[in-house]
Each structure stands twice: as structure tokens, then as C-alpha cells.
Amino acid sequence: MFGKRGSEGFGKSAGGAGQAVAAPAAPSPAAAKPAGPEVFAEPLQDKNTPRQQMAPPPITPPAARKKPARTEHYYDTKSQVFSALIDTIDLSQLAKLDGESAREEIRDIVNDIITIKNFAMSISEQEELLEDICNDVLGYGPLEPLLARDDIADIMVNGSGQTFIEVAGKTIESEIRFRDNAQLLSICQRIVSQVGRRVDESSPICDARLPDGSRVNVIAPPLAIDGPALTIRKFKKDKLTLEQLVKFGSITAEGATLLQIIGRVRCNVVISGGTGSGKTTLLNCLTRYIDEDERIITCEDTAELQLQQPHVVRLETRPPNIEGEGEITMRDLVKNCLRMRPERIIVGEVRGPEVFDLLQAMNTGHDGSMGTIHANTPRECLSRMESMIAMGGFNLPAKTVREIISGSVDVIIQAARLRDGSRRITHVTEVIGMEGDVIVTQDLMRYEIEGEDANGRLIGRHMSTGIAKPNFWDRARYYNEERRLAIALDAMDQVAG
């Protein structure tokens, strides 16, 4: 159907090959799922066995990871088949088909190519090759198996020959590789073009997103010396909830109730934490408790938030074009939000002077606004906000800036990624006000590390600080939540006792 050279017969006699591929076959060591269970399939040495049993999923020892699942012969064969496919297929006609039909057409033509060129391959190797080439033409190539796995949190590609993944808080090397740096850059360009952005030598740094909201960063040569570096922060298909965070031990059930009330009664919240600590995930969890009749406007550099309410307006910044014009900054978006009759403004991540506009919004009737910021402690979070306002060129006395911060922010929630890979909510801190030139805060709850177990996992517990009547008590009463708040705080005290 799509062959340019009909005399070669590609794509016209695929029946026999297609049936052969579909026939049942014994599993082969080179079977598909390049980054899947095979990583852990080889028997481990005795000295490593106890370590592998400590914390699932087990980490593959270096000796097992260095052994490639695919040989150079496989990649040479794939390159020849792929080149023949590109010479044969009519991509303009292929683009008119839906994904499943296009995939079937490609499989038929590749089967014919393998038959005509007489490549010596087992049925399982042929099936693996078919899947890989379909992913190259229609999807994201070798990334597809990793994107399909829901247990992977991050994918880090360091050039065509090296890919790492994060599983259960630990970084391990994956077996996948790209044909060359040109293929990797082509896939990067395919990803960023879907959101109207570009990456090449003239614009080598780019932030983008996948259709499921996963965050993507690309840095290409000449800035990346060893080939394009691609980093994907994956979103889980099943959105996390506070109930699931309780099961994971990130917070106690009583602490989760406290966070629900904070989100429900329209406290102005800043979620603080380091890179990879789960700030955006926690922000998504809190937004589930916003009333459905509220108008919410989100501002993000790369759209990641997944709000479930019906009345949501999503805004995204825009980088400058190739002439250096047309940039829309986060500050532009936050300013424009104020003209859109928002009830809550949610800023995905505060990185610069836009923090001043967010604080102004919190102080001018947009209660319940939220944002995230990079900081390691609640006190450092306040200092960083003060620093970012100064970076924006606002010529204000330090005391005035602190008064604006203390009058705007109600609660700081601190998230952390601990050294064993676990993520914990370490502080729920109230901002009380000013005493002299100092912003006064009080912790409602904090996480204390008590040691580690034989498996290297940290042991700790969430502790109540004994405060029975937080500063937002009157706000909770206004929303008829004071009884539930009192019960949660009492339960936290009993657990601590």
C-alpha cells in the first residue's frame, strides 16, 4: 500500500511472515522488554544475594548490568532493516492512518524485508525487532518500554549509549541504547515539537512535556559534549493521593487529615523541598480537596499539575523565539491571573521575582493560593522568598518584605527525599507573624529520624509538637472544620505520647 517501488514487493506479501511472527514460540534471552524484568533475571552471586533481598525492587549488581541484552549484530541488522523501510515506505500516506493501522502496515513491510534479505533471526528476535522499529517510526524509539513502566520515576539519557532509570528511589542503569546520537536528537526534537518548541544547535536547551504531563528537559550539543542529554520526570498513570502517601509512610493518617483541612479551608500554602522530593506530587494531592465550585488558575513553566475540578484554567510560559522575542514569563502569567477573576492561583514552581506577585495575590483576596519552591527547611524557604524578591529589583526595606511574606503565607509544608530514597513530609509549619524584624513560625508536626534498620532503610516517625490550637483555627471554624482539626491534632498528640 505504501511502497514507493512496487517491483520490490515490500508490504504486498506479508501474510506468511505475519503468521510466522504470530505463532507461539519459546521465550528467548533476547526477548522484548529491554528495560523490564531481564534486568533482574540473571542469577546473582552469593555475596550479593542478601543485599538484593533487602529492599525491593533489587538493584542489579554491576557485573549483570554491564552484560548487554542485545549484541552489535542485532543493532546492525536493525539499522539495515530500518534503512530499507525508510526507502520503501511513503511516510505521507502513513501519516493518514491511525496508530494501530500504521503499526500493522509497518510490521507487514518489515516482515517482507526480513524475508527478502534473508536475515537469520529467531521468531522472538524478529518480534522484538518489529516492535523496536514500530517504536522508532511512530513513537519515542527505545524510550517506549521505559515510558510504559509505571514503577519508573525518572529516565536519564546521557548520550546514545547510556541510560539510567530511578526505581524505588534508587538509580540503576538500563539496558536500552540508541542507534546513535542522531537518533536520540531526532526523538528529542519529536518530543519538544509537540508543545511548539525546538531544540538544535541554535537553541540547545529546552523544557517540554509528554502528553501524560511528564516533565522533559533536553540539552543538546554543543553544550552537551557527549551527545544529547534527555531527562524525563515521569508521572504515574494512577495519580497519587494523600491516602496512598500514608501507605508509603510519607505521612501519618492524622497528618494527612491535617493537610486535607489546610487545603479545604483556603490557607495560603507554600510547598518547600529539594529536587525530586515530591513537591509537585504533594501539590496535586492538596488540590483534590479544593471545592468544585471554585475557579482555579494554574501557572507553570511546563504544565504538570493534574487538577480534577471542573473549573480550571491552565497557563504555561513561553520561551523566546529564534529572534529572541515573544517570551512570556511566569511573572507575566501571574500578573494576568489577577485580571481573570481567580479564586485560587496555583503556581507550579516559584523560581524568581514572580514570588512577589504571588504574595500580592495571596494578600488581596485570593485565599487558598499555592505554590512550590526549592528550599531545604521552612526557615530557608522564607529566606529564599526574600532573596527572590530582592533579585527582582524591588527597592523595599527588608522589614517590609518580611511583613509582606508573613502576612501572605499561612503554612509551609516541607517535603524531603532522604538518603535511602524514601520521601517524607518532614514539617508542617505555620507562619505566625512578625516579632521585631524576625518572621515567627511554629511547627505543627515534624519528622524525626531515629536510626536505620539492617537493610539500610531509615527509621523515623512523625511527631506532634503539642500545639492544640493552630493559628488558622478561626479559618477552620469559618469552614466548619474546627472539630475535625481538633480530633486530628489530639490523635497526633496521642501517637507522639
N, C-alpha and C positions, 0 to 999 in steps of 0.2 A: 504493500500500500504506500509506503513511504520511501521506497528505494529510488535513488537517483539513476542507478544503472540497472535497468531491468534484466539485462542479459546475464548479470551475475547471479540472479535468483535469490538474493537475500530477502528474507521476510515473506517468501511465497510458498515455501515447502516446509513449514515449521512443524507440521503435525507430528511426524515421527519423533523429532527431537524433543518436542514439548511433552510427548507421552513418556519419553525416557526419563526426562527430568522429574516428572510427577511420580514415577514408580518408587515404591518403598525401597530404602537402602539402609544398610548397616551404618551407624554413625562412624565418621572418620575423624581423626585427630585434627584435621584442618577444617572442620565444620564451621558454619557461620557462628555469629555472636562473638566477634573478635575481642570485645572487652568484657564479655559476660563471665559465666561460671568457669571457663577454662583457666582464668587467672589463678584459681584455687584448685584446679583439677589434679595437678601433678602431686605425687606423694611427697611429703615433706621429710627432711632429715630429722632424725630423732632429737637432735639438740634444739630444733625449732618447734617441735610438736607442742610442748607445754605452752610456749608463748602464743602459738596460733589459737589455742583453746581459751585464751584469757578474755578477749573482747571481740565478739562477732561484729562485722564480718572479719575473718582473719586476714592479716596482712601477708602478702606473698613474699617469701624471702627473696633477696636479690638474685640468687642463682636461678630461681624459677622465672623471675621477671625478665632476665637477660635472654633467655631462650626464646627466639621469635616463633610465633604460631604459624607464620607464613614464610616461605622461602623466597629467595630472589627470583627463582624460576616462576613462582606464582605471579609476582608483580610484572615480570617481563611478558608473560602470557596475557595478563590483564591489559597491559599497555598496548600490545598488538591488536587485541580484540577491540579495545576502545577506539583505537585509530581507525580500524576498518569500519566500525559502527558510525563514526562521525563522517567518514567518506560516503557512507551509504544512505544514511537516514536524512530525511527532509525535515529539519527542525521546525520550519514554519508550519508544516502540516501537523507535526506532533503537538505543537502548542495549542491546537484547536481541540485536542482531546482532553477528557477529564483524567485525573491522576491514575486511576486504576486501568483505564483503557490504554493510556500511554505506556504504562508499565508492562502490560501484556504484549504490546507491539514490540517494545524493546527486547523483551525476553525471546520472542519468536525470532527476531533478526539475529540476536546474539547466538541462539542455538544453531542457526544456519551457518553463521561464521565459524563456529567451533567445528561443525561437521565438515565444511568445505576445506578449512585449513588443517583438519585432521590433528587437532591438539590432543595429546594423551592426558585425559583427566578422568578421575573417578566421578561418579554421579554426584556425590556430596560436594566435591570441589567445584563441579560445574554449577551446582545450585548456589554455592557461595559466590562464585564469580558473577552469576546472573544478578544476584541481589546487590553486589557491590557496584556493578555498572549502572543498574537502575538508580541507585542512590546518587551516583556521580552525575547522571544526566538530569534527574528530576528533583533531587533533594540536596542534602548537605554532605554528600560523599561519605567518607569514613566516620564522620561525626554522628550519622544516623543511629547506629547501635547505642552510642552513649546517650544521645538525647532521649532514646526510648526507655532508658532505665530510670526508674523513679527514685532509686537509692543514691544517686549521684548528686552531690550538692554543687560541685564546681568542675568545670573542664578547663584545663590549662594546656594549650598547644604551644610548644616552644620550637617553632620551625617544623618542617615536614616530617622529621624523623623521631620526634619525641613528644609524647602526650601524657600528661598526668591528670588524675581524677581524685576528687575528695569523696571518700565513702566513710560514713560513721565518724566524721571528724578527723580522719586520718588521710594523708595524701599518699597515693600509691601510683606507680607507673602503669599505664595502659599499654596493651599490645598494638593498638592501631597506629598506622602511619599513613602519610600521604605520598602520592606518586612523586611529587617534587614540590618545591616552594611555589611554583607557578599554579599548581592545582590548589594549594592552600590559599593563595591570594585570590584566586578566582572564587572560591567558596566564601571567603570573607566579603568580597565585593557583592556576591549574590545576597548575603545576609543584610548588609547595610543598605543596599539599593531598595529593599522592601520598605524601608522607612524614609526614603528620599534622601539618603546620604551617600557619601562616596569615600573611598579610601584608595589612594595611589601615591606616587612619589610626591606630587604637589600638595596632597592632603593626607599625610601618613598616619594621623591619629583620628580615631572615630569611635563614638559611643552609639550603640544601636540596641535593638531588642528583637527577640524572636516573636512569632505570633502568639505564643503562650505567655508572653511577658518576661521571659528570661532575659537578664541583662547581658549585653555583649560589649566587649571592648576589643578593638583591633589597633595594633601599632605595626606599621609595615616598614620595609626598607625605604630609605637608607637609615632611618632611626633604629630599626631592629636589625642588628648586624647579621644574625644567623638565620634570617628568614622571618616571615610574618609571625607575630605573637598574638594569639587569639585566646581570650579569656571569657568564659561563659558562666555566669552565676545562674544556675538553673532554678526554676520554680517547680515545685511539686504539683502534679496533676490534682491531687486532693489537697485543698487549702487547709493549712493548719489552723486549729482553734485553740483557745485557752485550755479547753478540756484535754486536748492532746498534749499541750505543754506540761500539764500536771502529770500525765502519764510518763512523760520523758524525764520528769524530775526537775524541769526548768523553774518551776514554782509550785508552791503548795496549793491545795484546793481553796484554803482560806485566802491566800494571796491572790488567786485568780478571781475570787469574788470581789476583793478589794479593787482590782483592775477593772472589772466589769462596771462597778459603781462609778469609778473615776471617769470611764468613757461615757457612761449613761448620763451623769449629772453635769456634763459640759465643763469639766475642768480643762484649762489650757495646759496641754501636755507636751513636754519635750522628751523624746526617747534618745538616750545617750548611749554610746558604745563604740567599740573599736571596729575595724574592718572585719566582716564575717561573723559578727557577734549576734546577728539576727534582728537588727533594728527594724528593717522593713517588714519582716515576718511578724514581729510583735505589733507594729503599727497596723498591719492588716487585721490582726486578731482584735485589736481595740475597736476598730471601725465597725465591727459586727454589732456592737452594742449602741450604735447611733440610731435614733428613732427614724423610721422610714419616711416621715413627713418632712424631714429636714433637707434643705438644699445644700449640697456639698460640692465644693470646687477643689480639685487637686491640681497642684503644680509640681512638675517633675522634670528633671533633665532627660531621663529615659523612663517612659511610662511603665511602672511596675505594679502599682497598687491595684488591688482587685476588690473594689468595694461592691457590696451586694445590694445596696439601697437603690431604689428606682430613680432618684433624682440626683444624679451625679454628672458634673461637667469635668472632663479630663483635659488638662492643658499640658503642653510639652514645649520645652525651649527649642530654639532653632540655632544651629551654628552659622557663622558667616559663609557666604558663597565663595566661589573661587576668586572673585574680585575683592573679597574682604568686606562685603556689605550684606545687609539683611539680617544681622544677628538679632535674635530675641532672647534676652537674658532672663534668669529667674526673677530678678527684681522687676523687670517689665511685666511679667506674668502676675506677680503678687500685687503690684500696683493696679493692674487691670481688674484683678479679682474684686477689688473694693467697689468697682462700678457695676458688678454683675449680681448684686443683691445676694451675697452668700450668707448662709447661716453658720457654716463652718468652712474654714480654709485649711487644707491639709497640704503641707509642703513635704515632698518626698525626702529631700535631704537639703539642709541648710549648709552652704559652703562659704558664703561671703556676705556682702553688705545687705543682701535681701533679708537677713535676720532682723534688721531694723524695721523693715516694712511689715514683717510677720508680727513683731512685737506690737507695732502700732495697730495692726488689725485685731490682735488679742485684746487690746486696751480700748477699742472703740466699738464694742457691741458684738463682736464675733466670737462669743464664748464657745469653748469646745474646740478651738483650733489646735492643730497638732503638727509636729514636725520631728525630724531626726537630725542628730548632729554627731560628729565624731569627737568623742572625749572618753577618757578612761574612768572618771569619777564624776558624781554630780557637782562637786565643787569646781572641778576642772571644766565642766560643761558651762557653768556660769562665767568663768574666766574667758572661755573661748568665744562666747557670745559678745562679751565686752570687747575682745580683741577684734572680732569681725566687724563690729560697728566702727571701731577706730580705723580699720582698713578701708572702710567706705568713704573716708574723708569727712565724717561728721565732726564738726568742731564743737563738741559738747564736753562739759566738765565730767570727770569720772563719776562723781557722785550722782549727777543727773542720769547718766547712762545706767548706773546700778539701780536707781529708783525706777526707771522705765522697765528694766528686766524684772525686778521684784514685784512690780505692780502688774506685770503681764503674765508671767509663768506661775502656774499653781503647783504643778507636780513634775518632777523629773524621774523618769524610770530608767534605771541603769541596766544595760544588758552586757554580758561578757562571754567571751569564748575562752574557756580555761585550758590549761596546758595539756589535759588529757583528751581534748577535742570536744568535750561537752559544753553546752551553752546553758547559762543560768541567768536569771534575773537577780542581780546582786543587791540592788537598792530600790526602794520606793521612797522618794524623798519629797517633802513639801517645802515650798518656798514661802516663808512666813512674812518677811518684810525687811525693813532696814533698822539697824541699830548703829547710829553714827554713820560711818562710811562703809559699813560691812553688811552684806546681804546675809540674813539669818535663815538657816534651813533646819529641818528636823527630819530624821529618818523614821518612817512608819514601819519599815521592815528591811532587813538586810540578810545577806547570805554569808555565813561564816564557814571557812574551810577548817576541818578538824584533823585531816590527815589523808592517807591514801591506803587502799587495800593492796592485797598481794598481786593483783593484776595491773597495778599502776593507775587505777581509777581513783579520782579524788573523792573523799568523803566529806560531806558538809551538811548543813541544814539551814533552813530559813528561820530567822529569829525575829520575833516581835520586839519592838523597843519599849513596849508598855504604854504607849500613848493611846488613851481611850477615847479622846475627842479631838480628831484632827482639825486643821484649820478650815477645811472645806465642809465642816459639819452642817453649817447653815444652808449651804448649797444642796447637800444631800437631803436635808429636811424639805427644802423647796420642791424637790423632785420625789418626795415621799420615799426616800431610800434610807432614812436615818436608822430605822430598825434593822434592816439587813446589814448596814455598815457596822452597827454596834455588835451584832451577832458575829460577824466576820472577825472584828478586832478582838472580841472576847475569846473566840476559838483560837486565834493566833497566840494569845497570851497563855492559854492552857497548853498548847503544843510546846511553847517555849519553856513553860514550867516543868 
